[in-house]
Structure formats: C-alpha cells, structure tokens
Amino acid sequence: MNNQNAVATLLQECKQALDTLLSAKADTGEEDDERCESLLPEDLRTLLEEAKEMKWPFVPEKWQYKQDLVPEDKTNLQDMISARLPNLLVYLKASIMVKDCVTATAIVFLIDRFLYWIDASSKLLQIAKGLHRLQPTTPISPQVLIRQARLSVNTGKLLKAEYILSSLINDNGATGTWRYAKESDRVLVQSVCLQIRGQILQKLGMWYEAAELIWASVVGYFKLPQPDKKGIATSLGIMADIFASMNEKDYVRFKSNAEIDLSLLREFSHRFLSAAEACKLAAAYSQYTPLFVLTAVNIRGVCLLSYSHSKDCPPEKRKFYLSEAKESFEIGLLTKNDKSPVTSKQELHSFIKAAFCLTTVHRWLYGESEKLREVSRLCKDAVGKLDSYSMSFTGEEEKGMLAKEIMSLITSVKKHLQVESFPNSDARSYVPDSYKGTVQKPILQGEANFDKILAMHSQHHLSLCEVFENTCRIHKATPGETQVGACITTLRTETKNIDTVCTTEEIVYQRKGAVKMLNSPTAGSSSERLGGRRNKSVGSDVMKTSFDEKVDPLEIEIEINGENSVFSRRSITEHFACATTEEDEEKSQDMVSSKRQSSSSLSSWYKSAQMPRSSPESPFPNPGGSGFVFMPGRTKEEVLDARFLRDDDYMQLLAGVEHKWLVQRLMPAGTFKTKQLRKAYSALLLKYSKKSGLWTGQETAVFIGDYLNVANEGKQRRAFWIHFLHQEEILGRYVGKEYKEEKGILHHFSDVERQMTAQYYVTEFNKRLYEQKVPTQIFYIPSAVLLILEDRTIIGCVSVEPYILGEFVKLSNNTKVVKTEYKATEYGLAYGHFCYEFSNGTDVVVDLQGWVTGNGKGLIYLTDPQIHSLNSKDVSHSNFGKKGIYYFFNNQHMKCNEICRCLSLTRPSVELPV
C-alpha cells in the first residue's frame, strides 16, 4: 500500500476504539464485521481462519517449506497483504468494536510482519497488548511476542528482549494460551529465538558466541519436517555478517569446533570467503523475496570487498574479487525497479548501502573521477534524507515523499554506474542463474542434535527466567493454575528495581510537552553516557528532571505500586539525566569544566584555530571548515598533509594496522574540536581486536545527528545520535561521543582499545562463571572509531557504540568509590580481580558503570571502563598503573567475595609503590 498515512490513520482508529472499550466508556458496538470479512479475497480469508486455528506460529510464505515450486508458490505474503491492508485494518476495527478478540488478534498476527516492514509495528503491538487486557485468555501468536523482542533489540532494551527470548526457549515455546498444532512448531519458535539471541550477541561484539547461536538456529530449521528455507537464509546472512567482524583466531576456533558441521567452513579457508558463500546460499534460498536477496548480496559484496583489501588476498586475484563484489551490489540494486515503492527504513538503508559500496568498488577498480565524486554526493544526500525519514516526528506523508526522493537518488546512481540486468531464466526470481545451483549443495554435514544444543545453553535461559517476573500482569493465576511462559503483557517486563521507577515504552511521534518528574541520581555523580537512562532512587537527594526540551520522544508508561498509568493521549519528550564517567580523569588533570551548551546553538563542524604563542601566523580554517590546534614545531602545511589520506594509507587501514602505525601516522594530524551539524559525511570506520592487536577499517558514510539531551552533561564528552551505513544493526540506534576540549586523535583510539580490552577479559570471565554454573553474565558494549572525512581529509574523529536503554548506574570509580548497595558490584569486583589474575598481574579493569538488573543477577551491560595497567599504551591520565592496582585491592576490593572463591581466584599481596 502506497499511502502510509492512511495506514497510520486506520491503526490509530483501531487503538482509539480499543482504548474506549478498555476504559469501559462504551458497550459493544454494532460494526458489521461479516461484511468486512466478505471484502477479503478467498485466499486471505483462508489464511485468517488458519491464524484463528493456530495452525502455525509464524505466518508462512508459500515457498518457505516447499522443495519443488510451481509458479503460484513464487509469490510473497507482502504482495497479498499490501493489496488488502486497508480492508484488513477496517476488519480489525470492526472486530474490536464487537469484542471479537480472537478475530482481532488473528488479524494482528497476519499483518504484523508487513507493518514491521513499513516501520509501523509499535502501534500494532500496543493494540495486541490492549486486546490481551480486554480478554486475557485470547491466544497471542509467538510471532507477535517475538516481534516485541525484535523491537526491543532495535530500541536498545536488550534486557527485555533477552527475557522474552529466553522464556520462549526455556519453556519449549509456551506463551499464554497459545496451542501448538505440531510439536515441530515449538522447535521453529526456539530456532527463531536462538537466531535473535545470536543477533544480540553480535550487537555486543561477542562474535564467536553469536556464531554458535546462529549455527544452532540453522540446525533447528533443518530439524523441521520440511526445512525452513526462509529461516536458513536469514541465519546464513547473519552468520556471514558475524564472520566479517570476527578476528581470525575466533574464526579458526569456530571452524575447528568438531560439533559445528557447516560445509562452507570446509570449502573455504578464509572467513571472508566463507561469509561470501554463506550469502550466496542465503540469496538463493530466499530468491523470491527482494529484501532478503538485497540484504544477503550486500553482506556478500562487503565481504568480498574486505577480502580484496586483506593481506591474505593474492595481488593477482584482487581485481577478480572486486569484480565479484561489484556484481553483488548490482544484484541488490536490481531487486526493485524504478517505479516500485519502498516503504521500509531497512530497505532504504540497504539500497543506500548497496549504492555507496558499489561506488567504492568502482573507485578501487577504475580510479577516482568527477563522475564518482558526483555519485558519492548522491549517496551522502540519500543518507541525510534517511535520517529525516527515521525521525520519530516525521509524518507518514512526509516519509512517503522522502522514500521517493531516496529511491530517485538510487536510480541516478544506477544510471551513472551503468547497472544492467543479469542473466535470469525465472522472471519471479531476484538472483542470477549462476546462484541458483547452490541450493542443491548440502549445508550441514552429519546429524547435529538440536536438543543437545539447547541443553548446552539452558543454564543461561533458565537463569534469566528466574531473574525476571514471568507472571502475566493482567491474567493472574487462579489457585492450582500454573501460568506458563511469556504472555503479551510481560512484553513490558523490565528489570526488578530497587525502588519505584518510570519505564519507557514505544516510540511515538514528537510533540512539544513539559512534564516535571522527581528523581534521584543513581551513581551520585553525573555522566554524558547514553541518554535514555532512568535514574532510580538510591540515595536521599532528590533532583528535578525537566521534560521541556525536544529529544527523541518516548511514550511513557509509569508503574506505581503495581498499577499502570499510561499517558496515551500525549507524547512526552524526555530530558535525560545521566551520570559522569570521567570525573576522576578530570581531577587528575585539574581541568575546569566548560559551561553546558545547548544543542540548538550548534551549527557546524568547527574549531577555532589556535596557533602556538610563538607562531606569527594567524588562525585559518582547513578545507572542511574544521580548524585545529597546531602541533608544536609543525607548520600548517605539515598538519594539513598529515590529515590527508593517500591510497597507501587507505590500503594499510583497510588491511589492518597496529597501534604503533596509528601513532606514527596520525599523531602529526593535530587535535580537533568538533561541534554538531546535521550533515552526512564520508568516513572510515575503525574496529579494534584485542586478540589480533589490529585496527581494521571500512569505508562508510555517516550522518551526525543531534546531541542527546541530558539533564547533567558529562564534563569531558558529549554524546549525540549517529547513523552509519556499516553499523551492525540496520534498525539499531547508535550514539557517537566527542571530546569538548581539544584532545589528540589518539584519545579516541585509546578509549576504544580500553573498552574492547575490557570486553576481551569479560568474555573469559563469563566462561569461568558458566563453568561454575553461576547464572550472571557481564557484557561490555562494543565501541569503534569513526574518522570523519571531507574528500580524503580528516576533519573530525568520534567514537561510536550501540545505544542501550535502561537503568544506568555507576558501581565504582577508578580509585576508592564502590556502590555496595548493588549486587552487581560484587560481580564487578570479582571481574576486576579476575582480570588481574588472567593478565598475569598487569591489568585491573575499574570504573564500572552500565545497566544492571535490580538484584544484580542475570545480565549486566557495562561501558566506559578504565584499566590500571603496567604496560598500557593508554594516553589518558586515569591509568594509575601499579598505584591503581594497589587502590583496587586495598580500597575497593579489600577482601575476596563469594564469586572470587567460586572461581578459585588467588588473593595477591600488592604493596603501595614508592
């Protein structure tokens, strides 16, 4: 359906009708739901009846479970639903009015996936919750329940998503009153949940663990009476993406695992080539669904492009792999013709990425040209429009116009780069004939045991279910009755908190509003860390958090003493209060904090050029409009030259460089001070691997958004919204961070190295916990560096990481402070002790802060660590080395706790250095 505005209007009418019934302001209506049903074609009526009968847990595509296809099977559910979406929404409203909740939930089930494709899931899930409140015994499909988990991942609510998925896996797919028609359907649900859990670990940078879960989902899909081709294709694409991000050591370990029997691991020696083959298979398995094909060939192209730059690629084969990458991106761009509408953020992002990457491949194959510079400009224009499309306050009509403008830019790119059709004997297929034979190849060798795989992960899933409340908020169990599995109202499940708390729910359109709330700080200090945190009552000090500035708005649902109070008629903007992560470094540097500046006053990437006092020259801007502070003893020409990236610099960064190379190459580039500008740029995304010790780059495009609005801004850094084409999650939200004061470019690299080092240690710590059957798992959010470019000149540097929504707490600092009221602190201190032992007495990770469950068990997500190290390359002033290690063991972790004893950690004797 082209008119998304009409869809939004009809959805709102359904929601209002439901709200009226829930508020008991109206009796049952007299809508003619039979007439509404008669407007549907026979195949759709049949589908609806099967949904009511709970015939399947996910609405199936016609081609999904068939090996031999006839022409009628080569269609998509999307085509059938989109043609009749207005009729289905009218029918949904009529069913609500007569309180026919079974029919209403069946319609929600049918249209759920399509509304997800057009970015309208949030409102539909509100309707599903309302229907459950209206009639708690109404069965809600696993697909709709899992949709909430997907949206939770996208919006940063990882704890909520993990609970929903673990509940379904642990309870054998049980959810409310839903009845499974076949036992194999439970396996399907568990496989999908494992797949999404794999994506969560991918988001957290746990590549090896993520790959294990994705492989497990593939085994589950093959265990079904008829293998699920759609599920297999999706998992293969995700696995390829993971391989592309993995370091070589983890890939070899994964490949050498005797339990994992993927054929493609045996056929290809390099992870990029295995990933490319996995994507080719994924595209062939899902060849009748354009978005699936586009996603798969994009990943394939990126893997082949990365391999062409790697040190492992034979020089004589480089052009071959670049040409293969070129073909992949062209296949993706041809999944839509110039007249077909695109109404999904995911699809728009994927088309822009294909266009940008194809431009990059052309540059490496044929050299720079004026035509390619023009095409790059078109791609950056599209990235800017995509950001506008993604804003929550953008109206549906405006979104439609933006989507058309983006696809018009993509069409121009295709014309400039002469993208032409490929040999294809099947008009309904979106892949070339050369891909189609791959579906005959076996994917798994041998017989993997799915039940055994589930048992391997059962400890994690069971512990999560124990941590979270799993009883339906509306349908309380009667005496003798056991409430089994997750239900629709537990979609709102948050962590158990220390005190009363306001929780954020679905994203809605932005309006001006002003609300005052009383809150108290969590950590006793302020931080610029990601916005969206809720400060909970921990201390006695009360502070006011104002809601009177525009931010990314969230509809607020507040639970007070077990009762839900929903602000359903008005949108509130949150002005978040956060806690500082950097006061210790500031004290050590005796820095003076600068006054907080409003994001509304920020208009450009800017730095007032400051010359050394001995220099007779006056300040000047660089070509990008961003000035710099000169390095002592260097001329402006030398600094400008250091900021310009040559072909050899690109080749080195794309292949992978060590810290030493970065110091030698980028230290002369001076320091930057950037200020916000809503603009798209070219960029280099640089990721660090502790295991390999390498920084590896990817060319990308980035849109720098608005600053996060925080009540207490950090003294050293600002956080802002950021969107880049090569982010791990297309629909995920990311934040960038910049220093307020002039700092060398290497400060950002040190920040990221520190965080990824802490992540490396915590992975080993988690293994030890798991071996000892300790249910808690700690994660460090992965971080990366973006070099912001104008043409080939560096004009800025920021760090970037996924946005996490939840209760943010500071458990300790880097010297003496420890928040003992949190159970999570006990695990954090044991983790610091473990790091010391695991690193042979050289490193202790401190300054623990992040998102925790109220009782400190289950999952803990941390960020912005400090490491006291004896052999660190860290340029910060917060690494106190041997003295810091002394502080940890004598001021913070003065005696071992039960976690230390459980892990058999040895208590060291650390003396205060003279």
QUICORHU-V885950 format. One record per residue. N is the residue number from 0. RES is the residue in one small letter. SS is DSSP state (H for helix, E for strand, L for the rest). Layout:
n: <N & N>
res: <RES & RES>
ss: <SS & SS>
//
This chain:
n: <0 & 1 & 2 & 3 & 4 & 5 & 6 & 7 & 8 & 9 & 10 & 11 & 12 & 13 & 14 & 15 & 16 & 17 & 18 & 19 & 20 & 21 & 22 & 23 & 24 & 25 & 26 & 27 & 28 & 29 & 30 & 31 & 32 & 33 & 34 & 35 & 36 & 37 & 38 & 39 & 40 & 41 & 42 & 43 & 44 & 45 & 46 & 47 & 48 & 49 & 50 & 51 & 52 & 53 & 54 & 55 & 56 & 57 & 58 & 59 & 60 & 61 & 62 & 63 & 64 & 65 & 66 & 67 & 68 & 69 & 70 & 71 & 72 & 73 & 74 & 75 & 76 & 77 & 78 & 79 & 80 & 81 & 82 & 83 & 84 & 85 & 86 & 87 & 88 & 89 & 90 & 91 & 92 & 93 & 94 & 95 & 96 & 97 & 98 & 99 & 100 & 101 & 102 & 103 & 104 & 105 & 106 & 107 & 108 & 109 & 110 & 111 & 112 & 113 & 114 & 115 & 116 & 117 & 118 & 119 & 120 & 121 & 122 & 123 & 124 & 125 & 126 & 127 & 128 & 129 & 130 & 131 & 132 & 133 & 134 & 135 & 136 & 137 & 138 & 139 & 140 & 141 & 142 & 143 & 144 & 145 & 146 & 147 & 148 & 149 & 150 & 151 & 152 & 153 & 154 & 155 & 156 & 157 & 158 & 159 & 160 & 161 & 162 & 163 & 164 & 165 & 166 & 167 & 168 & 169 & 170 & 171 & 172 & 173 & 174 & 175 & 176 & 177 & 178 & 179 & 180 & 181 & 182 & 183 & 184 & 185 & 186 & 187 & 188 & 189 & 190 & 191 & 192 & 193 & 194 & 195 & 196 & 197 & 198 & 199 & 200 & 201 & 202 & 203 & 204 & 205 & 206 & 207 & 208 & 209 & 210 & 211 & 212 & 213 & 214 & 215 & 216 & 217 & 218 & 219 & 220 & 221 & 222 & 223 & 224 & 225 & 226 & 227 & 228 & 229 & 230 & 231 & 232 & 233 & 234 & 235 & 236 & 237 & 238 & 239 & 240 & 241 & 242 & 243 & 244 & 245 & 246 & 247 & 248 & 249 & 250 & 251 & 252 & 253 & 254 & 255 & 256 & 257 & 258 & 259 & 260 & 261 & 262 & 263 & 264 & 265 & 266 & 267 & 268 & 269 & 270 & 271 & 272 & 273 & 274 & 275 & 276 & 277 & 278 & 279 & 280 & 281 & 282 & 283 & 284 & 285 & 286 & 287 & 288 & 289 & 290 & 291 & 292 & 293 & 294 & 295 & 296 & 297 & 298 & 299 & 300 & 301 & 302 & 303 & 304 & 305 & 306 & 307 & 308 & 309 & 310 & 311 & 312 & 313 & 314 & 315 & 316 & 317 & 318 & 319 & 320 & 321 & 322 & 323 & 324 & 325 & 326 & 327 & 328 & 329 & 330 & 331 & 332 & 333 & 334 & 335 & 336 & 337 & 338 & 339 & 340 & 341 & 342 & 343 & 344 & 345 & 346 & 347 & 348 & 349 & 350 & 351 & 352 & 353 & 354 & 355 & 356 & 357 & 358 & 359 & 360 & 361 & 362 & 363 & 364 & 365 & 366 & 367 & 368 & 369 & 370 & 371 & 372 & 373 & 374 & 375 & 376 & 377 & 378 & 379 & 380 & 381 & 382 & 383 & 384 & 385 & 386 & 387 & 388 & 389 & 390 & 391 & 392 & 393 & 394 & 395 & 396 & 397 & 398 & 399 & 400 & 401 & 402 & 403 & 404 & 405 & 406 & 407 & 408 & 409 & 410 & 411 & 412 & 413 & 414 & 415 & 416 & 417 & 418 & 419 & 420 & 421 & 422 & 423 & 424 & 425 & 426 & 427 & 428 & 429 & 430 & 431 & 432 & 433 & 434 & 435 & 436 & 437 & 438 & 439 & 440 & 441 & 442 & 443 & 444 & 445 & 446 & 447 & 448 & 449 & 450 & 451 & 452 & 453 & 454 & 455 & 456 & 457 & 458 & 459 & 460 & 461 & 462 & 463 & 464 & 465 & 466 & 467 & 468 & 469 & 470 & 471 & 472 & 473 & 474 & 475 & 476 & 477 & 478 & 479 & 480 & 481 & 482 & 483 & 484 & 485 & 486 & 487 & 488 & 489 & 490 & 491 & 492 & 493 & 494 & 495 & 496 & 497 & 498 & 499 & 500 & 501 & 502 & 503 & 504 & 505 & 506 & 507 & 508 & 509 & 510 & 511 & 512 & 513 & 514 & 515 & 516 & 517 & 518 & 519 & 520 & 521 & 522 & 523 & 524 & 525 & 526 & 527 & 528 & 529 & 530 & 531 & 532 & 533 & 534 & 535 & 536 & 537 & 538 & 539 & 540 & 541 & 542 & 543 & 544 & 545 & 546 & 547 & 548 & 549 & 550 & 551 & 552 & 553 & 554 & 555 & 556 & 557 & 558 & 559 & 560 & 561 & 562 & 563 & 564 & 565 & 566 & 567 & 568 & 569 & 570 & 571 & 572 & 573 & 574 & 575 & 576 & 577 & 578 & 579 & 580 & 581 & 582 & 583 & 584 & 585 & 586 & 587 & 588 & 589 & 590 & 591 & 592 & 593 & 594 & 595 & 596 & 597 & 598 & 599 & 600 & 601 & 602 & 603 & 604 & 605 & 606 & 607 & 608 & 609 & 610 & 611 & 612 & 613 & 614 & 615 & 616 & 617 & 618 & 619 & 620 & 621 & 622 & 623 & 624 & 625 & 626 & 627 & 628 & 629 & 630 & 631 & 632 & 633 & 634 & 635 & 636 & 637 & 638 & 639 & 640 & 641 & 642 & 643 & 644 & 645 & 646 & 647 & 648 & 649 & 650 & 651 & 652 & 653 & 654 & 655 & 656 & 657 & 658 & 659 & 660 & 661 & 662 & 663 & 664 & 665 & 666 & 667 & 668 & 669 & 670 & 671 & 672 & 673 & 674 & 675 & 676 & 677 & 678 & 679 & 680 & 681 & 682 & 683 & 684 & 685 & 686 & 687 & 688 & 689 & 690 & 691 & 692 & 693 & 694 & 695 & 696 & 697 & 698 & 699 & 700 & 701 & 702 & 703 & 704 & 705 & 706 & 707 & 708 & 709 & 710 & 711 & 712 & 713 & 714 & 715 & 716 & 717 & 718 & 719 & 720 & 721 & 722 & 723 & 724 & 725 & 726 & 727 & 728 & 729 & 730 & 731 & 732 & 733 & 734 & 735 & 736 & 737 & 738 & 739 & 740 & 741 & 742 & 743 & 744 & 745 & 746 & 747 & 748 & 749 & 750 & 751 & 752 & 753 & 754 & 755 & 756 & 757 & 758 & 759 & 760 & 761 & 762 & 763 & 764 & 765 & 766 & 767 & 768 & 769 & 770 & 771 & 772 & 773 & 774 & 775 & 776 & 777 & 778 & 779 & 780 & 781 & 782 & 783 & 784 & 785 & 786 & 787 & 788 & 789 & 790 & 791 & 792 & 793 & 794 & 795 & 796 & 797 & 798 & 799 & 800 & 801 & 802 & 803 & 804 & 805 & 806 & 807 & 808 & 809 & 810 & 811 & 812 & 813 & 814 & 815 & 816 & 817 & 818 & 819 & 820 & 821 & 822 & 823 & 824 & 825 & 826 & 827 & 828 & 829 & 830 & 831 & 832 & 833 & 834 & 835 & 836 & 837 & 838 & 839 & 840 & 841 & 842 & 843 & 844 & 845 & 846 & 847 & 848 & 849 & 850 & 851 & 852 & 853 & 854 & 855 & 856 & 857 & 858 & 859 & 860 & 861 & 862 & 863 & 864 & 865 & 866 & 867 & 868 & 869 & 870 & 871 & 872 & 873 & 874 & 875 & 876 & 877 & 878 & 879 & 880 & 881 & 882 & 883 & 884 & 885 & 886 & 887 & 888 & 889 & 890 & 891 & 892 & 893 & 894 & 895 & 896 & 897 & 898 & 899 & 900 & 901 & 902 & 903 & 904 & 905 & 906 & 907 & 908 & 909 & 910 & 911 & 912 & 913>
res: <m & n & n & q & n & a & v & a & t & l & l & q & e & c & k & q & a & l & d & t & l & l & s & a & k & a & d & t & g & e & e & d & d & e & r & c & e & s & l & l & p & e & d & l & r & t & l & l & e & e & a & k & e & m & k & w & p & f & v & p & e & k & w & q & y & k & q & d & l & v & p & e & d & k & t & n & l & q & d & m & i & s & a & r & l & p & n & l & l & v & y & l & k & a & s & i & m & v & k & d & c & v & t & a & t & a & i & v & f & l & i & d & r & f & l & y & w & i & d & a & s & s & k & l & l & q & i & a & k & g & l & h & r & l & q & p & t & t & p & i & s & p & q & v & l & i & r & q & a & r & l & s & v & n & t & g & k & l & l & k & a & e & y & i & l & s & s & l & i & n & d & n & g & a & t & g & t & w & r & y & a & k & e & s & d & r & v & l & v & q & s & v & c & l & q & i & r & g & q & i & l & q & k & l & g & m & w & y & e & a & a & e & l & i & w & a & s & v & v & g & y & f & k & l & p & q & p & d & k & k & g & i & a & t & s & l & g & i & m & a & d & i & f & a & s & m & n & e & k & d & y & v & r & f & k & s & n & a & e & i & d & l & s & l & l & r & e & f & s & h & r & f & l & s & a & a & e & a & c & k & l & a & a & a & y & s & q & y & t & p & l & f & v & l & t & a & v & n & i & r & g & v & c & l & l & s & y & s & h & s & k & d & c & p & p & e & k & r & k & f & y & l & s & e & a & k & e & s & f & e & i & g & l & l & t & k & n & d & k & s & p & v & t & s & k & q & e & l & h & s & f & i & k & a & a & f & c & l & t & t & v & h & r & w & l & y & g & e & s & e & k & l & r & e & v & s & r & l & c & k & d & a & v & g & k & l & d & s & y & s & m & s & f & t & g & e & e & e & k & g & m & l & a & k & e & i & m & s & l & i & t & s & v & k & k & h & l & q & v & e & s & f & p & n & s & d & a & r & s & y & v & p & d & s & y & k & g & t & v & q & k & p & i & l & q & g & e & a & n & f & d & k & i & l & a & m & h & s & q & h & h & l & s & l & c & e & v & f & e & n & t & c & r & i & h & k & a & t & p & g & e & t & q & v & g & a & c & i & t & t & l & r & t & e & t & k & n & i & d & t & v & c & t & t & e & e & i & v & y & q & r & k & g & a & v & k & m & l & n & s & p & t & a & g & s & s & s & e & r & l & g & g & r & r & n & k & s & v & g & s & d & v & m & k & t & s & f & d & e & k & v & d & p & l & e & i & e & i & e & i & n & g & e & n & s & v & f & s & r & r & s & i & t & e & h & f & a & c & a & t & t & e & e & d & e & e & k & s & q & d & m & v & s & s & k & r & q & s & s & s & s & l & s & s & w & y & k & s & a & q & m & p & r & s & s & p & e & s & p & f & p & n & p & g & g & s & g & f & v & f & m & p & g & r & t & k & e & e & v & l & d & a & r & f & l & r & d & d & d & y & m & q & l & l & a & g & v & e & h & k & w & l & v & q & r & l & m & p & a & g & t & f & k & t & k & q & l & r & k & a & y & s & a & l & l & l & k & y & s & k & k & s & g & l & w & t & g & q & e & t & a & v & f & i & g & d & y & l & n & v & a & n & e & g & k & q & r & r & a & f & w & i & h & f & l & h & q & e & e & i & l & g & r & y & v & g & k & e & y & k & e & e & k & g & i & l & h & h & f & s & d & v & e & r & q & m & t & a & q & y & y & v & t & e & f & n & k & r & l & y & e & q & k & v & p & t & q & i & f & y & i & p & s & a & v & l & l & i & l & e & d & r & t & i & i & g & c & v & s & v & e & p & y & i & l & g & e & f & v & k & l & s & n & n & t & k & v & v & k & t & e & y & k & a & t & e & y & g & l & a & y & g & h & f & c & y & e & f & s & n & g & t & d & v & v & v & d & l & q & g & w & v & t & g & n & g & k & g & l & i & y & l & t & d & p & q & i & h & s & l & n & s & k & d & v & s & h & s & n & f & g & k & k & g & i & y & y & f & f & n & n & q & h & m & k & c & n & e & i & c & r & c & l & s & l & t & r & p & s & v & e & l & p & v>
ss: <L & L & L & H & H & H & H & H & H & H & H & H & H & H & H & H & H & H & H & H & H & H & L & L & L & L & L & L & L & L & L & L & H & H & H & H & H & H & L & L & L & H & H & H & H & H & H & H & H & H & H & H & L & L & L & L & L & L & L & L & L & L & L & L & L & L & L & L & L & L & H & H & H & L & L & L & H & H & H & H & H & H & H & H & H & H & H & H & H & H & H & H & H & H & H & H & H & L & L & L & H & H & H & H & H & H & H & H & H & H & H & H & H & H & H & H & H & L & L & L & H & H & H & H & H & H & H & H & H & H & H & H & H & H & L & L & L & L & L & L & L & H & H & H & H & H & H & H & H & H & H & H & H & H & L & L & L & H & H & H & H & H & H & H & H & H & H & H & H & H & L & L & L & L & E & L & L & L & L & L & L & L & H & H & H & H & H & H & H & H & H & H & H & H & H & H & H & H & H & H & H & H & H & L & L & L & H & H & H & H & H & H & H & H & H & H & H & H & H & H & H & H & H & L & L & L & L & L & H & H & H & H & H & H & H & H & H & H & H & H & H & H & H & H & H & L & L & H & H & H & H & H & H & H & H & H & L & L & L & L & L & E & H & H & H & H & H & L & L & L & H & H & H & H & H & H & H & H & H & H & H & H & H & H & H & L & L & L & L & H & H & H & H & H & H & H & H & H & H & H & H & H & H & H & H & H & H & H & H & L & L & L & L & L & H & H & H & H & H & H & H & H & H & H & H & H & H & H & H & H & H & H & H & L & L & L & L & L & L & L & L & L & L & L & H & H & H & H & H & H & H & H & H & H & H & H & H & H & H & H & H & H & H & H & H & H & L & L & L & H & H & H & H & H & H & H & H & H & H & H & H & H & H & H & H & H & H & H & H & H & L & L & L & L & L & H & H & H & H & H & H & H & H & H & H & H & H & H & H & H & H & H & H & H & H & H & L & L & L & L & L & L & L & L & L & L & L & L & L & L & L & L & H & H & H & H & H & H & H & H & L & L & L & E & L & L & L & L & L & H & H & H & H & H & H & H & H & H & H & H & H & H & H & H & H & H & H & L & L & L & L & L & L & L & L & L & L & L & L & L & L & L & L & L & E & L & L & H & H & H & H & H & L & L & L & L & L & L & L & L & E & E & E & E & E & E & E & L & L & L & L & L & L & L & L & E & E & E & E & L & L & L & L & L & L & L & L & L & L & L & L & L & E & L & L & L & L & L & L & L & L & L & E & E & E & E & L & L & L & L & L & L & L & E & E & E & E & E & E & E & L & L & E & E & E & E & L & L & L & L & L & L & L & L & L & E & L & L & L & L & L & L & H & H & H & H & H & H & H & L & L & L & L & L & L & L & L & L & H & H & H & L & L & L & L & L & L & L & L & E & L & L & L & L & L & L & L & L & L & L & L & L & L & L & L & L & L & L & E & L & L & L & L & L & L & H & H & H & H & H & H & H & H & E & L & L & H & H & H & H & H & H & H & H & H & L & E & L & H & H & H & H & H & H & H & H & H & H & H & L & E & E & L & L & L & L & L & L & E & E & E & E & E & E & E & E & E & E & E & L & L & L & L & E & E & E & E & E & E & E & E & E & E & E & E & E & E & L & L & E & L & L & L & L & L & L & E & E & E & E & E & E & E & E & L & L & L & L & L & L & L & L & L & E & E & E & E & E & E & L & L & L & E & E & L & H & H & H & H & H & H & H & H & H & H & H & H & H & H & H & H & H & H & H & H & H & H & H & H & H & H & L & L & L & L & L & E & E & E & E & L & L & E & E & E & E & E & E & E & E & L & L & E & E & E & E & E & E & E & E & E & E & L & L & L & E & L & E & E & E & L & E & L & L & L & L & L & E & L & L & L & L & H & H & H & H & H & H & H & H & H & H & H & H & H & H & H & H & L & L & L & L & E & E & E & E & L & L & E & E & E & E & L & L & L & L & L & L & E & E & E & E & L & L & L & E & E & E & E & L & L & L & L & L & L & L & L & L & L & L & H & H & H & H & H & H & H & H & H & H & H & H & L & L & L & L & L & H & H & H & H & H & L & L & L & L & L & L & L & L & L & L & L & L>
//
